[in-house]
């Protein structure tokens, strides 16, 4: 019984804090990826450069810092045209969707994950992200409705109180 109560409170906490299954990335990992990308620029093959940029992009869009996320989004959007294979395009679209999700642009994130799923319809990561996005959009809608209902209730209560004083 205690376990059920604990799960209930955890789910309520997740509802209000936005708990999701998308991993976070620390600044030391980002710094390591930046060093790796800088080293690759000094004469490595294009494949190695692209791998390093993809790792750095992954780290940036999974960061807790909004400026890192924006940097990752910019890097991915700049490299989108140079995607030679459907697999590369899928990866970049997915990372862009994560970046937009982390930055709070849920409609754009959903649009990108849908494009990703056009390339790979059964890709579990993308399906999980889509579900997470849709839950977040639903949750934000429920909270918005609650706020609006509260505002209407306060307004109606204020009008009723004003009318009661006049009468």
Order of alpha helices (4+ residues) and beta strands (2+ residues): alpha-alpha-alpha-alpha-alpha-alpha-alpha
